[in-house]
Amino acid sequence: MDQSGVLRSAGLTLALLLAGVAAGCASSSRSPSAAPNRTKLKPEIPRSIFGVQRTEAREPEASLFTGKHFEMLYPTGFAIPSNDRNVGGSYETIFDYRHYLIRVDESRHASTVEQAMAPMRKRLRHTRGYVELSARNVRYEHYRAIRWEYGVPEHGVLEHNVDITFRDERGRVWSVLVGAPASDWGRVSGMLNLVSDGLVITDP
């Protein structure tokens, strides 16, 4: 399947998951700071984003983010406060909605996955309330990757995060992090994991 087919397939599954999330989170009036391509996805079912049921019946929506080096689908309604921002030589893109977070980092300075992850892991291990749930080798597409799952307090809320880090053929290290309040993780983890699995590198 080509990249457009992968994104269409992922979009349909993402739409179904968005529509099935249980109620429990207040709505937000923020709109994305970037102007992404909006992809309307079938089937026609009442829209629900993180349990926020809209009164009007409409198709659930995901948006396609197209950056300099990658594309991915993300839930419409998330803001993009950081778009390929240079942070100490790494490039960071953030999608967020209240306490829900999707972050993609691209680094050209780390020689290994472990080296790229080391500073953040060292810092968090000294953070009060940090709990490491797992850190294990996985496959991300055809890349060797490390999947790091942990909990950490952020602004008074215990966040449940999953960070998948891998190195591509050009030596760039990518990190795809998804996070949500620990109290909501059980009902949104499927959607967030689908988002993190949907990264498509466009200049391999």
Helices and strands as residue ranges (DSSP letters): H 3-20, E 37-40, E 48-49, E 52-53, E 61-66, E 70-75, E 79-87, E 90-97, E 100-107, H 113-125, E 131-140, E 143-154, E 157-167, E 173-181, G 182-184, H 185-197, E 200-201
